Amino acid sequence: MESPSRGAGRGDNRVELGRITAPFGVRGWVKVISYTDPPEQILDYPAWRVDRREGGYRELRHLEGRRHGKGLAVRLAGVEDRDQALALAQQELWIERQELPPLKQGEYYRADLVGLEVVNLEGRVLGRVSHFLDAPASAIMVVAGEKEYWLPLVARHLRGVDLEAGRVTVDWDPDV
């Protein structure tokens, strides 16, 4: 399974790659939480977009970036001071779906799984894929139904994906 892990937030062709969380220092750098795996892969995309409050979007180009704690510190073109960086805080970074690299057979972007029905090997419907969380050992697929299930995204549990049928098959006993 490949990242980006966030869905196309507004039912359009957007795929979220990460989020600017806060300024980093006083020279316009920003802190970025990346949804890509590995996190530095977000830097492979030359331009990101953020929504403008007045409508439309703004394109951001990164000049450099590096790992910093659990996220990244990134310098953006045209962002020269802390006030400009602060104006970008809490903005989702996104690209158009067609900018994503093609996947190999049997690979899926997590964004494509959000909303799909999840059934176990016995045919019991557990709910629908709500979102994903990144944990130290593996990513977690959060399934919302009568209960909320947190399923580790590992081959042992993830048994199949059928995008046409809108279904994810898992090896998971909901009663345990």
ABEGO torsion letter per residue (X at the ends): XBOBABBBAAGBABBBAEBBABBBEAAGBBBBBBABOBAAAAAABABBBBBBAAEEBBBBBBABBBBBEABBBBBBBGBABAAAAAAABGBBBBBBAAABBBBBBGBBBAAAABGBBBBBAAGBBAEBBABBBBBAABBBBBBBBABBBBBBBBAAABABBBAAAGBBBBBBBAAX
